[in-house]
């Protein structure tokens, strides 16, 4: 807006100059106005286009330098990126890469709120999409953005109690914009799909869970290929710490198993349709496989933690240790297992953050 406002000011001043109303000294007060006048003074449309490109790129690079040198994150970052996105046809590939270079550390170091992170990533995906349609684009940039989105999505379930429907909607839109540029490393997209499943499972809001689950299905239509560590394309770089309970072709992730047994009917419906996208696994088979692969999982659960309709008086702690799998609802067991794993992930994450602060 400021750029085009400056152009209008320059136009008015040019009219006054031609009418004999020159400014004192014959110089414009702002270099931006002078540059716009020079761009408009070019005779051919191609020359005007090149001049406008150069001017827009120069202004964006000024903002990049501001981002690099700012002690804190500019509060208007999403709005500025939206404005840049509206003018993206004037930007060169080098400028787009410079912008991504400047903003990537903000997301990697989690200096931006979740809302701003997803808005930023979504703006860049849309910007790359426009460039791809106009001039083509190096697939390295979309892959970098997908890696940044993978980091941002982790915040959805590490801070799940803070995620509102608005933030969930922005996150889903970011994933959707990235789907239009589905290129690059398949491991990155499978990781994004898994993080959306985790966000769906950890969310306390049903509409958020449904949106996350649907986005996970869009990110990778075949859940077994997305989440099975034995898949040939993923085996090379798969993280063993994120594998499902049993790594064989007929299993899928424990996150999806839990969602298939979620207490909300719409979540169950979506999760079941997700799992049935592959002919190898239905919801009953998924749960049976999970029970078998988890080694007869029987956690020691205090009576107060059991659901209200299953609560029974407990006389001694020995009765708790003999708690059988069949006496506890399967969805509660899966949720309990998820909470244990989530606590471990959160503890590791906070420990890493403390170490980084200590070293800095």
Secondary structure, 3 states (H helix, E strand, C coil): CHHHHHHHHHHHHHHHHHCCCCCHHHCCCCHHHHHHHHHHHCCCHHHHHHHHHHHHHHHHHHHHHHHHHCCCCCCCHHHHHHHHHHCHHHCCHHHHHHHHHHHHHHHHCCCCCHHHHHHHHHHHHHHHHHHHHHCCCCHHHHHHHHHHHHHHHHHHHHCHHHCCHHHHHHHHHHHHHHHCCCCCCHHHHHHHHHHHHHHHHHCCCHHHHHHHHHHHHHHCCCHHHHHCCCCCCCCCCCCHHHCCCCCCCCCCCHHHHHHHCCCCHHHHHHHHHHHCCCCCCCHHHHHHHHHHHCCCCCCCCCHHHCCHHHCCCCCCHHHHHCCCHHHCCHHHHHHHHHHHHHHHHHHHHHHHHHHHHHHC
